[in-house]
Amino acid sequence: MFKSFLTDESGAQVVEYALVIAVVSILLIIALRPLATGTSLSDLVDRVFTCLGGVECG
């Protein structure tokens, strides 16, 4: 019974996906932090929409 538990890898994919999601989330937080300095969340969203619209972000 213990050997079969050690060789079972069915939960490994879930752990891998969770790690990927965690890393991507951390990278997004780090990348978006300069946009949010001293602003509220709505200001951040407005700035992202402006930058995605092709207007210079300055």
C-alpha positions, 0 to 999 in steps of 0.5 A: 500500500505504501509503495503504491502511494509513493508511485502515484503521480496523479496529483503532481499536475495540480501542484505544477499548475498551482506553482505556474499560477503563483509565479505568473501572479507574482510577476504580474504584481511586480510588473504592474507595481510601477503603474500603481504608485500613489494612485487608486485602483480605478486610476490604474485601470484607466492608465492601463486602458490608455496605454493599451489604446495606443496613446503614449503612457508617459 
